[in-house]
Amino acid sequence: MDFDLTDEQVMLRDTVRDLLAHNYDAESRLKVTDSELGWSRDVWRQLADLGVLGLSFSEEDGGVGAGPVETMVVLEEIGRRLAPEPILDAVLVPGGLVASAGSAEQRQRILPEVAAGTKLLAFAHAEPGVRWPSTELATTAAAAVPMASSAGPVATAAGGSYELTGVKNPVPHGGSADELVVSAALPAGGVGLFLVAPDATGVVRKPYRTVDGQRGAQVELDKAPAERLGAADAAETVASVLGHAQASLCAESVGAMAEALRLTTEYLRQRKQFGVTLSKFQTLTQRAANMYVSLELARSMSLYATASLVDGAYDPVIASRARLQVGRAARHIGQEAIQMHGGIGVTAEYPVGHYVARLTAIERTLGGGLEHLRVLSARVGDYELAEL
């Protein structure tokens, strides 16, 4: 089987790599992440002009219609440069939900603007006290109470015929979103997806900065008017889109690990101790070699997760296999990178500490190693005993 990228995929990778390298170095990235927004609207516009923001949307919805491989190629470059632009949180996940669950009118109204970079979405799904993979939702949707109109007929609440009540936290990049995609329990049971305007009555956003320099928010809903996405139970849609997000996190991690390893080996070749470079110490070179082994194993598992999505079906077992191994590799590479850099590795001015912070945050997103291990251990009985 040929695992090499096609010429078009290589061109996409190199174009995104050059764009991000032109806009970000360690110093400029710190300035951007320290800003109120936390990322660059100029870089966002450039990504939109390249068609990156519309990669996963169909041509009918204003996108490119590319497959999972192209998306993962982009996410790996995002991780490699540690770019703060919220492609996963503001486009791929909420946009994927709109594309999968929304009506034709909703898709054509929202997705072209998302692909053009003029509308930011955010998925408000996680809730306080609920750990992945639980699908429990305390946020509820109720039919909006009709309001009497002075003209005579009965009118519904502005923004849709539902009202949402609950608390969502964390909502990645929820503070800068122009529209929220919110999950809630339906009155008759099941999961519904809803569009909510952030400035609507009954919506309170409390943005904050995360440990890796990204942005999150707590969204409080008190009978907030909402428009339902589609009409079917959205539980499987949410699971599928978040399954794609699992593969995206793997790809971003691989990019970040590759750069952390590059920074470490470069440091070993330059830093001198006892009159020779650190690369002359056999123990350190062996540890760097072990980091490379972890990186390549993680890269293989990331490719495995992406390949499963190319076949058109989301398999939670494959996703957990990949996330578990990639998370273990990220912890190994991150810890070794810090140890071999010494004190400089944890300074704000040097990039390696920021890579480790991002890898740590990814490892805690959509389930940590322990949660994914539990998913896999619960399926052990599905396999027959292999005997030699």
N, C-alpha and C positions, 0 to 999 in steps of 0.2 A: 504494500500500500504506500502511495506517495503522500508524504506529509509536508512536502515543500509548498510554500506559498506560490500562487500564480503571479504572473508579471503584474497584473492589475493590483493584486493585494500587496505586493512589494512596493509598488508605486504609492499606494495609499499609506503604507507604513512609513516610507521615507518622507512623504510630504508632511504628514502629521509630526513626525520627529523633527523635521527642519523647522516647522512653524513654532513648535514649543521651545526648541533650543534657541530660536531667535528671540523669543519673548521672555524666557526665564533662565536666569542663573540663580545661584544661591541667594545673592543679595536682592535681586529684583523680586524673587518669589516672596521673600520675607516682607518686603514693602507691601506687596499685594495682599498677602494673607493677614497683615496687620491692619488693613483698611477696614472700614465699616462693613462693606459688602463681603470681603474675603476672597474675591476672585475678580478677574478682569473682564469687563464688558467688551473691551476691544478685542481680546483674544476670543471671546465668545462669538463676536461678529465674524472674525476670520474663520473660525470653525464652521459657522453656518454657511459662509460663502463657499467653503470647500465641499459642502454637502455632508459633513460629518454628522451634524445634528439630525439629519433626515435619513441616515443610513438604514435604520431598521423599519422605517415606514414604507408602505407600498407607494407606487407612483400615483395611484388614484388619491392617496391621502397627502400628496405633496412631498413624498420622500423619494428615496433612491431604490428601495426594494432589495437591498443587499442582505446577505445571510449572516448567521452567527459568527462565522470566521472573520468577516470584515469588522464586525463590532468588537470582537476580542483583540484584533490587531490594534485598533484604536485605543482600547482600554489598557493594553500593555504599554503603549507609549505614554499614556497619561500617568501610569505608575512609574515608568522610567524617569520621567521629568518631574514627577511629583506635582503635576499641574493641579491647581485647586478648582478648576472649572467643573461644575456639577453635572457632567454628562450622564452619569448613571442615575443620580437622584432627581434631576430636573427634566430628563428627556427619556431615557431608556425605560425606567420602571413606570412612572406615571403615564408616559406616552404609550407604552406597551399596553397598559390597562385600557386606555381610551381606544386604542386600535383594536383590541380584542373584544371589549365589552360594549363599546359605544355604538350608537346607531350611525347610519351613513351621514346624517345631518350633523351629528356631534363630531364625528371624525373629520369631516370636511371643514367644520367651523374652527376646530382647535388645532389639529395636527399640522396643517401648513404653516401656521404661525409659530409653532414649536420648532419645526424644521428650519424656519427662517431666522430663528433666534430672537423673535420679538415677544414671545410668550414663555414664561417659566412656569412649570408645573412642580408639584411636590405631592408625594404619596403619604398621607396621614393614616398609618395602619397600626404601628406598634402602640401599646398602651402600658402605663405604669403597672408593674407587678406581674406582667405576663411575659414569660420567656419562650423564645423559639424552641420547639416547633409547635407550641400551643396555638390553636386558632381561635381561642376564646375572645369574644368581643364584648366589652362592657358598654361601648358606644351604641346607642339605639337610634333607629329611624322610626318616626311616627308620621302618619298622614297629617299634613298641615291643616290646621283649623281654618275652615272657610271664613273669609272676612266679607261682611256686607258692603256692597258697593253703592255709592250714592246714585248710580245710574239704574239700580234695580237688580241686575244679575249678581250672582255670588262670584267673588273673585278669590283666587288662591294666593298664598304668600309669594312675594316676589322671589324669583330664583328657583321655583319648582314647587312640587306638591308634597314635599317631605320636610320634616324638621329633624335635625340631628342634635343629640345631647350626649356629651361625654368628653373625655380628655384623651388626647393623643400625644405621646411623648416616648421616644424622640421622633421628630419629623425632620429628616435630613433636608437642610436648606429650605425649611418651611417659612423662615422669616422673610425671604426674598421672592417667594412664589407669587405669581399673578393669579393663579387659580389652584385650588387644592382638590386632589382626588382623595376622598375619604371613604374608608370601609366602615360599615355599621351593620348591626343585626337588624333584619327585617321584622316587621310586626308578626308575620305569619311563619317566621323561621327562615333560616338561610342567611346568606351574606349578600349585601347590596353594596354597590359602588356609587358614589355620589360626587357631583361637582359642587364645590362650595367657593364662593367669593370670599377672599380673606378679609375684605372690609365690610362684609355683610353684618347686619344686626345679630348679636349673639355669638360672634366670633372674636376671640381674644388670642393674639399671638404673643408669645414670650420668647424671643430669640436669644441664643447664647452661643458661645464659642466652644468647640470640642477640643479634646486633648491633642488631636492631630492637626489643629489649625483650621479645620473645616467649620461649618456652621450647622446648627440644629435649632429646633424650636419646640416649645410646648404649645399645643393648640387646644384651647378650651372652647367647647361648643355648648351653647345653651339655647336650645330650640332654634338653631341656625337654619335658615332656608337653604334647601339643597335641590339640585336637579339630578335625578337618577340616570346613571349610565346603563343603557339597555334595559332589559326587562327580566333576564334570567338570573338564577342564582350564580353569584360570581365567585364562589369558593374555589372552583377548579381553575378559573382564570387567574385569580390571585396566586395560587400555588404555582401555576405554570410560569407566570411572569417573574415571580420571585426565584423560581428555579433558574431562569435565564440570568437573573441578577447574581446567583451563586457562582455561575461560570464567569461572569464579568468580574466579580471580586477576585476569583482565582487568577484571571489574566492580569488584572492590575497589580496583584501581589507579585506575580512573576516579574513584571517590569521593575517594580521597586526593589525586589531582591537582586536582580541582575545589576542594578546600579549600585546598590549597597556593596555587593561583592567587588565591583569594579573600583569603587572608591577605596575599599580595604586593600586590595592588591596593589593599587597605585601608591597608597600610603606606605605599605611594606617595602616597596622599591625605593622610596625617597627618604624615609625617616632613618636616621642613623643612631646606633647605640654601640658603645664600645668601639667606635671607629669604623663600623661596617653597617650597611643597610640591614633593616630587619628581615629582609627577604633571604639573608644568608643564614638565618636561624632555622634549622630543619623543623623544629616543632611548630613554628609559626606557618611555614609553608605547607606542612601536613594539615594543619587546621584550615588553611585557606582551601586546600584541595577538597577537604570534607565539605566545606561550604559549597563548592562547585557541584559536588555530588548531590547535595540537597537541592540545589537550584535546578539541576537537570531532572531530578525526580519530580519536583513540583511542576516543571514545565510539561513533562509527560502527562501528569495527572490533569493539568489545565487543558491540554489538548484533548485528552480523553473526555472531559466534561463538555467541551465545545463540540466534539465529534458526535456525541450523543444527541445534542440539540440539532445538529445538521440533519439527522435522521427524522426529525420532526416530532419527537416525543420526549417529554421531560420525565426523567427517572430519578426520584428522590434518593435512591441508594447510590447511584453514580455521583450525584451532587455531593452527598455526604462523604463518600470515599475521597473525592477530589478536595473538598474543603478541609477534611481532617489532615490529609497528607500535606497540602499546601500550607496549612496553619502550622504544622510541626516544623516544616522547612523554614517558614518565616521566622519562627521563634529561634531556631538554631542559627540562622544567618544573622538575624538582628542582634542576638546576644554576642556572637563572635565578632561582629563588626564593631560593636561598642568596646568589647574587651581588647581587641587588637589595636584600636585607635587610642585607648587610654582616655585621659580626662578630656581631650579635645572632642571626643566622640559624643559628649553630652552637652556641648556648648551650643547656644542658639545660633551662633554665626556659622557653624560648620554643618553641612547638610546631612551627615549620616544619622544623627540623632532624630532628625525629622522623618527620615525614611523608616526608622524603627518605630516611631510614634504612629505613623500611618499604617504600617504592617500590624501593629498591636490593635489599632482601632478596627481594621478589616477583620482581624481574627475574632472580634467580638460582635461583628455585624451578621445578622441572620444566623445566629447560632455559633457558639464557640466550639472548641475541640471536644469538650465533654458532651455537649448536646449532640454533636454529629456522631460521636462514638456510641451514644445511647441509641440513636437511630439505627446504626449498623448492628449493634448487639441484639436489638429486638428482632432483627431479621435473620439471625443465625440459624434458626429452625427451618428456614426456607431451603437450606442447602443439605445435600446428602453428605455423609461422612466419606471422606476420601481415604482409601486404604492402599498401602503399597504392597 
